[in-house]
Each structure stands twice: as C-alpha cells, then as structure tokens.
C-alpha cells in the first residue's frame, strides 16, 4: 500500500473513528536487511512490504519476525534468479 492509498482510505473515515494500525516503511526493511542482507534494494524492500500486507495473519500481526521471513524469501528468490548478484562469484 502506498501512502497515497492509505490517505485515501483514511479520508473515507470520520476523524473521530478509533483505529489501530501497523505502519512499516522501506526504511524499516532496509535497516533490518543490513544485518543479514546488506545487498537488499529498495525494490526488494517494497516487495517485502507488499508480501507483509498481502499475506498478513491477523492472529500473528506484522512484526520483525514476519518481516524477516519475507525478507529471507525475497532475497532467496533473488539469489536463485541471479547467483552472481549476491555470491560475487561471476
């Protein structure tokens, strides 16, 4: 979801409505990625956020563990598509 889409959604609500909302950004993914995946790109971080939203489980929520799961998956897929990108062997 983009900020624009979120704003559009919020504009359909009354300013007095009570809500709860998780907010994660590309910067959160890049920060976390620097630990195990320093090569993560902004585009990959956006994919991680998209998957977090698309596959969210309301019993678990969105948290660092969920982010790391999707980050590992995205980076694993990138390695399978282009082993030269992450293994520096080409």
Secondary structure, DSSP 8 states (H G I E B T S, - for coil): --HHHHHHHHHTS-TT---------HHHHHHHHHHH-TT--HHHHHHHHHHHHHT--TTT-S-HHHHHHHHHHHHHHHHHH-HHHHH---
